[in-house]
Amino acid sequence: MNAQRFQDLAEAYGADPRRWPEGERAAAGAFMDADTRQLLKEKAIIIWLHATIETVLHRVGNKNTRPLLNQKNKRAILEDLAAKRYPTYAEADLKFDTTDINHDTLIVKIIREIKLLKNEK
């Protein structure tokens, strides 16, 4: 997916890929595209929520809503994706480990960090 397609989808359906047509949801990995990533860096604060592989397996391992994980060895798939994608995801403006944190605490942290980031600019 290129930057223009991502922008078109975000404008039509919102930035949350869960609202996108099913055929476009896999494109949620658009951050891996250098042009899209650059556009996002120019227009938005990029936040990466990450967790341990074990935590991700616990959270999504039994669901069939993750096309990439609808195969036999979910752990191997997640480990491979992490090795390929985490270096790029690490370019996010803000990063939060969600392994052992509840939603309310995470939201407070995110809001605080966004305010700090905006004050720096």
LOBA-77313 format. One line per 10 residues: their letters; for each residue z, x, y of C-alpha. Coordinates in Angstrom, 1 decimal. Example, Ala and Ser with C-alpha at 12.3 -4.5 7.8 and 13.67 -1.06 7.14 Angstrom:
as> 7.8,12.3,-4.5; 7.1,13.7,-1.1 $
! end
This chain:
mnaqrfqdla> 0.0,0.0,0.0; -0.9,1.3,3.4; 1.0,0.9,6.6; -1.2,-1.9,7.9; -0.7,-4.0,4.7; 3.0,-3.5,4.8; 3.1,-4.5,8.5; 1.0,-7.6,7.7; 3.3,-8.7,4.9; 6.4,-8.1,7.0 $
eaygadprrw> 5.0,-10.1,9.8; 3.9,-13.0,7.5; 7.0,-13.2,5.2; 9.7,-11.0,6.8; 10.8,-7.5,5.8; 12.6,-8.7,2.6; 10.1,-8.2,-0.2; 11.8,-11.0,-2.2; 10.1,-13.4,0.2; 6.6,-11.9,-0.4 $
pegeraaaga> 4.1,-13.4,-2.9; 4.9,-12.2,-6.4; 1.8,-10.0,-6.5; 2.9,-8.1,-3.5; 6.5,-7.5,-4.5; 5.8,-4.3,-6.3; 4.6,-3.0,-3.0; 8.2,-2.9,-1.9; 8.0,0.8,-2.8; 5.8,1.2,0.2 $
fmdadtrqll> 8.3,3.7,1.7; 6.7,6.2,-0.7; 3.4,6.0,1.3; 3.6,8.6,4.1; 1.8,6.4,6.7; 4.0,3.4,6.0; 7.1,5.7,6.1; 6.0,7.0,9.5; 5.4,3.5,10.9; 8.9,2.5,9.7 $
kekaiiiwlh> 10.4,5.6,11.3; 8.8,4.7,14.6; 9.7,1.0,14.5; 13.0,0.6,12.6; 16.3,2.1,11.5; 15.7,2.9,7.8; 18.7,2.4,5.5; 18.9,3.6,1.9; 21.4,1.9,-0.3; 21.9,3.9,-3.5 $
atietvlhrv> 24.1,3.9,-6.5; 24.5,5.8,-9.7; 22.1,5.1,-12.5; 24.9,3.7,-14.5; 25.7,1.2,-11.7; 22.1,0.2,-11.3; 21.8,-0.4,-15.0; 24.9,-2.6,-14.9; 23.6,-4.6,-11.9; 20.0,-5.2,-13.0 $
gnkntrplln> 19.7,-4.0,-16.6; 19.8,-7.5,-18.2; 17.6,-9.2,-15.6; 13.8,-9.7,-16.0; 13.2,-9.7,-12.2; 12.4,-6.0,-12.0; 8.9,-5.4,-13.3; 9.3,-1.7,-13.7; 12.4,-2.2,-15.8; 10.8,-4.7,-18.2 $
qknkrailed> 10.4,-2.0,-20.8; 12.5,-0.5,-23.5; 14.3,2.5,-22.1; 15.6,1.3,-18.7; 17.8,4.4,-18.2; 14.9,6.7,-18.7; 12.8,4.7,-16.3; 15.5,4.7,-13.6; 16.1,8.5,-14.1; 12.4,9.1,-13.7 $
laakryptya> 12.1,6.9,-10.6; 15.2,8.6,-9.1; 13.7,12.1,-9.6; 10.4,11.0,-8.0; 11.6,8.8,-5.2; 15.1,10.0,-4.1; 13.8,13.0,-2.2; 11.6,10.7,-0.1; 14.3,8.0,0.2; 16.6,10.7,1.5 $
eadlkfdttd> 14.5,10.7,4.7; 16.2,7.4,5.6; 18.2,7.4,8.9; 21.3,6.1,7.2; 22.4,6.4,3.6; 25.1,4.6,1.8; 26.4,5.0,-1.8; 27.1,1.5,-3.0; 28.5,2.5,-6.4; 32.1,1.6,-5.8 $
inhdtlivki> 32.0,-0.5,-2.6; 32.2,-4.3,-2.0; 29.6,-6.1,0.1; 32.0,-6.8,3.0; 33.1,-3.2,3.3; 29.5,-2.0,3.1; 28.4,-4.4,5.8; 31.1,-3.1,8.2; 30.1,0.5,7.5; 26.4,-0.2,8.0 $
ireikllkne> 27.0,-2.0,11.3; 29.3,0.8,12.5; 26.7,3.5,11.7; 23.9,1.5,13.3; 25.9,1.3,16.5; 26.7,5.0,16.4; 23.0,5.8,15.8; 21.9,3.6,18.7; 24.5,5.2,21.0; 23.0,8.6,20.2 $
k> 19.5,7.5,21.3 $
! end
